[in-house]
Amino acid sequence: MSYSKEYDINYYNCDQNLDLSVVSLLRFFEDLAITHTEAVNLGFMFYEQNKVAWFLTRWLINIHSLPKFNQRIKIITNPKSFYNFYANREYQVIDETGNEIISADTLWVFIDAETRKPRKIPEQVYLGYGLNDDGRKYFSKLEEVKAFQQSDSFRNFQILRRDIDYNNHANNSQYLSYAMETIPNEFLIQHRIKKLIVNYNKEAYLNDIIRIGTAAKSEGGISYYHSINKGDSEICKIQSCWDKIK
């Protein structure tokens, strides 16, 4: 069962080109997923009663164009597949003329909130979303960020209180926010993102220090690769693909 909501592109949602920032885009997607879960009684009360949570592990986003300041968009989301402890949720962004301008797929893991280990998704979840079966035939682990051998630069960041969400870890959008800080500003002004792949491996918590290694590569356009590490562990990988603004 699909679910939708309209969003206005406010000034604080925009980048320096007055386009919707990709960080705000992720936050819209997250807001819609949460609103959907609440609407079908599978939200925060369900999590508390059953001591469970969802852990987002992958984003795959294709961007045909970004909406601009003062425009209104409609975002549609659809829980597509539930397989063991995995789930896929997809999104479509529709502009004011009715055209799809962004599509996205996500991969989630259903976990025990106390042990932080995966837990099989109960039948009541997919039935609660109005599905007749678990949709496992549509399941996909999505694309993995390619490994890269050497970073061009490194930057350290500290996880602050403003980064922490309900699950007491850094919100998924914050990893992208920090990664974007490692891309030169001149590049961001002259280019627009067309594809984004994010793989989350582990969580970061308040006051953790993360180290981001960044590399730029020419691949039919420019791609930026980011390896986000906490100590000796890689906790997130991000790949963004860009076109020059004409």
C-alpha positions as CSV (number, residue, x, y, z in Angstrom):
1,M,0.0,0.0,0.0
2,S,1.5,3.3,-1.1
3,Y,1.5,6.4,1.1
4,S,2.1,10.0,0.0
5,K,2.6,13.5,1.4
6,E,3.3,16.9,-0.1
7,Y,6.3,19.0,0.8
8,D,7.1,22.7,0.2
9,I,10.7,23.5,-0.6
10,N,11.6,26.1,1.9
11,Y,14.7,28.3,1.9
12,Y,16.3,26.2,4.7
13,N,15.9,23.1,2.6
14,C,18.0,24.5,-0.2
15,D,21.7,24.6,-1.2
16,Q,23.6,27.5,-2.6
17,N,21.9,27.0,-6.0
18,L,18.5,27.2,-4.4
19,D,18.0,23.5,-5.3
20,L,16.6,21.1,-2.7
21,S,19.7,19.8,-0.9
22,V,20.3,16.1,-0.9
23,V,20.5,16.1,2.9
24,S,17.0,17.6,3.0
25,L,15.8,15.1,0.5
26,L,16.9,12.2,2.8
27,R,15.1,13.9,5.7
28,F,11.9,14.2,3.6
29,F,12.2,10.5,2.8
30,E,12.7,9.7,6.5
31,D,9.8,11.9,7.6
32,L,7.5,10.2,5.1
33,A,8.5,6.7,6.2
34,I,7.9,7.6,9.9
35,T,4.5,9.3,9.1
36,H,3.5,6.1,7.1
37,T,4.4,3.8,10.0
38,E,2.4,6.0,12.4
39,A,-0.6,6.0,10.1
40,V,-0.8,2.2,10.1
41,N,0.0,1.8,13.8
42,L,3.4,0.4,13.2
43,G,5.3,3.4,14.6
44,F,6.9,4.4,17.9
45,M,4.3,2.7,20.1
46,F,4.8,-0.5,18.2
47,Y,8.6,-0.2,18.6
48,E,8.3,0.4,22.3
49,Q,5.9,-2.4,23.0
50,N,7.9,-5.0,21.0
51,K,11.4,-3.7,21.7
52,V,12.3,-3.5,18.1
53,A,13.7,-0.9,15.6
54,W,14.6,-0.5,12.0
55,F,18.2,0.0,10.9
56,L,18.7,1.6,7.5
57,T,21.5,0.0,5.6
58,R,21.4,1.2,2.0
59,W,20.2,4.1,-0.2
60,L,20.1,4.0,-4.0
61,I,18.8,7.3,-5.3
62,N,18.5,8.4,-9.0
63,I,18.0,12.1,-9.5
64,H,16.7,13.4,-12.9
65,S,16.3,17.0,-11.6
66,L,16.1,18.7,-8.2
67,P,13.1,20.8,-7.2
68,K,13.9,24.4,-6.4
69,F,13.0,26.9,-3.7
70,N,9.3,27.7,-3.3
71,Q,8.2,24.7,-5.3
72,R,5.9,22.0,-4.0
73,I,6.6,18.3,-4.5
74,K,4.7,15.1,-3.8
75,I,6.6,12.1,-2.4
76,I,5.1,8.6,-2.7
77,T,6.5,5.7,-0.7
78,N,5.8,2.0,-1.0
79,P,7.0,-0.9,1.3
80,K,7.9,-3.3,-1.4
81,S,9.4,-6.4,0.1
82,F,9.9,-8.2,3.5
83,Y,12.4,-11.1,3.6
84,N,13.5,-12.6,6.8
85,F,14.8,-9.6,8.7
86,Y,15.3,-7.4,5.5
87,A,12.9,-5.0,4.0
88,N,12.8,-2.8,0.9
89,R,11.0,0.6,0.7
90,E,10.9,2.6,-2.5
91,Y,10.1,6.3,-3.1
92,Q,9.0,8.5,-6.0
93,V,9.3,12.3,-6.1
94,I,6.7,14.0,-8.3
95,D,7.0,17.7,-9.4
96,E,4.2,20.2,-9.8
97,T,3.6,19.1,-13.4
98,G,3.1,15.5,-12.4
99,N,6.5,14.2,-13.6
100,E,8.7,11.8,-11.6
101,I,12.0,13.7,-11.0
102,I,13.6,11.4,-8.3
103,S,13.3,7.7,-7.6
104,A,14.9,5.9,-4.6
105,D,15.1,2.4,-3.1
106,T,16.2,1.6,0.4
107,L,17.2,-1.5,2.3
108,W,16.4,-1.9,6.0
109,V,17.1,-4.4,8.7
110,F,14.6,-5.2,11.5
111,I,16.4,-5.5,14.8
112,D,15.9,-6.3,18.4
113,A,16.3,-2.9,20.1
114,E,18.0,-4.4,23.2
115,T,20.5,-6.8,21.6
116,R,20.9,-4.8,18.4
117,K,20.8,-8.1,16.5
118,P,18.5,-8.8,13.5
119,R,15.1,-10.2,14.2
120,K,12.6,-11.9,11.8
121,I,9.9,-9.5,10.6
122,P,6.5,-10.6,11.9
123,E,3.6,-11.2,9.6
124,Q,1.7,-8.4,11.2
125,V,4.1,-5.8,9.7
126,Y,3.5,-6.5,6.0
127,L,-0.2,-7.2,6.7
128,G,-0.3,-3.8,8.5
129,Y,1.0,-2.1,5.3
130,G,-1.8,-3.7,3.3
131,L,0.2,-6.3,1.5
132,N,-1.2,-9.7,0.9
133,D,2.2,-11.4,1.1
134,D,5.7,-10.5,2.1
135,G,6.7,-9.6,-1.4
136,R,10.0,-11.4,-1.1
137,K,10.1,-12.0,-4.9
138,Y,10.8,-8.3,-5.3
139,F,13.6,-8.2,-2.7
140,S,16.9,-6.6,-3.5
141,K,20.0,-5.9,-1.5
142,L,20.6,-2.9,-3.8
143,E,23.9,-1.6,-5.1
144,E,27.1,-1.6,-3.1
145,V,29.5,1.4,-3.2
146,K,32.6,0.4,-5.1
147,A,35.8,0.0,-3.1
148,F,38.5,2.6,-3.8
149,Q,42.2,2.2,-2.9
150,Q,43.3,5.7,-2.0
151,S,41.8,8.8,-0.6
152,D,42.7,12.3,-1.9
153,S,42.0,13.9,1.5
154,F,40.9,13.2,5.0
155,R,38.8,15.2,7.5
156,N,37.7,14.4,11.1
157,F,34.3,15.3,12.6
158,Q,32.8,14.8,16.1
159,I,29.3,13.5,16.4
160,L,27.3,16.2,18.2
161,R,24.0,16.2,20.1
162,R,22.3,17.7,17.1
163,D,23.2,14.6,15.1
164,I,21.5,12.1,17.4
165,D,18.0,10.8,16.7
166,Y,15.4,8.7,18.6
167,N,17.6,5.6,18.4
168,N,20.4,7.4,20.2
169,H,22.8,7.2,17.3
170,A,23.8,9.6,14.5
171,N,20.9,10.0,12.1
172,N,21.4,8.5,8.7
173,S,21.3,11.9,7.0
174,Q,24.2,13.2,9.1
175,Y,26.7,10.9,7.4
176,L,25.9,12.4,4.1
177,S,26.0,15.9,5.6
178,Y,29.5,15.4,6.8
179,A,30.6,13.8,3.6
180,M,29.3,16.7,1.6
181,E,31.6,19.0,3.7
182,T,34.6,17.3,2.1
183,I,33.6,18.2,-1.5
184,P,35.0,21.6,-2.7
185,N,32.5,24.4,-2.6
186,E,33.4,25.5,-6.1
187,F,32.5,22.0,-7.4
188,L,29.1,22.0,-5.7
189,I,28.2,25.4,-7.2
190,Q,29.1,24.2,-10.7
191,H,27.7,20.6,-10.6
192,R,24.4,18.9,-9.7
193,I,24.1,15.4,-8.3
194,K,22.5,12.7,-10.4
195,K,22.9,9.6,-8.4
196,L,23.6,8.7,-4.7
197,I,24.5,5.4,-3.2
198,V,24.9,5.1,0.6
199,N,25.9,1.9,2.5
200,Y,25.7,2.0,6.3
201,N,27.6,-0.7,8.2
202,K,27.7,0.4,11.8
203,E,26.4,3.1,14.1
204,A,28.1,6.2,15.4
205,Y,27.2,7.7,18.8
206,L,27.4,11.0,20.7
207,N,31.0,12.4,20.9
208,D,32.4,9.7,18.5
209,I,35.1,11.0,16.2
210,I,34.7,9.9,12.6
211,R,37.3,10.2,9.9
212,I,36.2,10.6,6.3
213,G,38.5,9.7,3.4
214,T,37.4,11.2,0.1
215,A,38.4,10.5,-3.5
216,A,37.2,12.0,-6.8
217,K,37.2,9.9,-10.0
218,S,36.2,10.6,-13.6
219,E,33.7,8.0,-14.7
220,G,31.6,9.5,-17.5
221,G,31.2,12.5,-15.3
222,I,32.7,13.0,-11.8
223,S,32.1,10.7,-8.9
224,Y,33.0,11.3,-5.3
225,Y,33.7,8.4,-3.0
226,H,33.7,8.6,0.8
227,S,34.9,6.1,3.4
228,I,33.7,7.0,6.8
229,N,35.6,5.3,9.6
230,K,35.3,5.2,13.4
231,G,38.6,3.9,14.8
232,D,39.6,0.9,12.7
233,S,36.0,0.2,11.5
234,E,34.4,1.5,8.2
235,I,30.9,2.5,9.3
236,C,29.6,4.0,6.1
237,K,30.5,4.3,2.4
238,I,29.0,6.9,0.0
239,Q,29.2,7.4,-3.7
240,S,27.8,10.5,-5.4
241,C,27.7,11.0,-9.2
242,W,27.6,14.5,-10.7
243,D,27.0,16.4,-13.9
244,K,28.3,19.8,-14.7
245,I,25.6,22.5,-14.8
246,K,25.2,23.7,-18.4
